[in-house]
Amino acid sequence: MAHSQSYRTQGPYGVLRLKSKDARAAIIQKLATDFNLTPIIAEAFYQQFSLYFEEHANVSLSTGEVAYEAVAAEEPAGKHIRLARKLTVRLKLLDFNTDLEALANYGLSGLRRHRLARLTREAYDQGALLSYEDLAMLLTTSPATVRRDVQHLRRMGKFIMTRGTKHDMGPGLSHKTIILDLYFKGYTFTEIERKTNHSEASVKRYLADFLQIATLYRQNFSPNQIRLIAQKSERLVREYIQLYQTYEKQDNERLLDLLTPAKPGTEAKKKSPAQSRKRGQNHE
């Protein structure tokens, strides 16, 4: 009778017994024994550890890439690094297609800034932020040099997102300004929704607030006046003005479309104030 029951549960080839001898089962058994866990709890631990491995260790890399542990972008700036959630990101440390051109045209400092902009963008696109210390390690330089490079790139109109930037501008940056930054970088609403877990309606609401603040700023209202008119916080007004200034310098197409929409039935070119001034100077 016992043999018959065993045959029904195990099958003619002892399949279940063989399955219990694979590596997965061996690890679960070791967890249960070493940590005095029930088989169910040991299996739950194994499944969770498998997820950790997939997220942090099982990273496929291409030529010139490195895997790096960076702090998740949504972590607040004041949170201690030991307590902050980390993400393993793939970073292109060497890209000969563009690095050699940057070296030839701008020298070693230009190459370093070129790589800095690429590394921060790649980490940002993967949901993480690099600190000045991270960048100093990756670029074999000092945090002070990284800070100066970031300031140089900002003066050139480039939006470089680091943990230092987030700390300087406040925790509200991660919630709204970063989302709008993605929009001005050319991401679709669907991509932004997937990256940030914010709905399209939320993104459009942020754009409406940004449009109101940017329009008032273009009309020479002071930040304090804008705060009172728009009923927004001083921090948000400051961030949106800085975001406007950054992309206005770049003649960002989406910013121009947002601020100077074409009339129905026309295909008029939209020019920034800087473009208009330059055109006027040329005619003079």
Secondary structure, 3 states (H helix, E strand, C coil): CHHHHHHHHHCCCCHHHHHCCCHHHHHHHHHHHHCCCCHHHHHHHHHHHHHHHHHHCCCCCCCCEEEEEEEECCCCCCCCCCCCCEEEEEEECCCHHHHHHHHHHHHHHHHHHHHHHHHHHHHHHCCEECCHHHHHHHHCCCHHHHHHHHHHHHHCCCCCCCHHHHHHHCHHHHCCHHHHHHHHCCCCHHHHHHHHCCCHHHHHHHHHHHHHHHHHHHCCCCHHHHHHHHCCCHHHHHHHHHHHHHHHHCCCHHHHHHHCCCCCCCCCCCCCHHHHHHHHHHHC
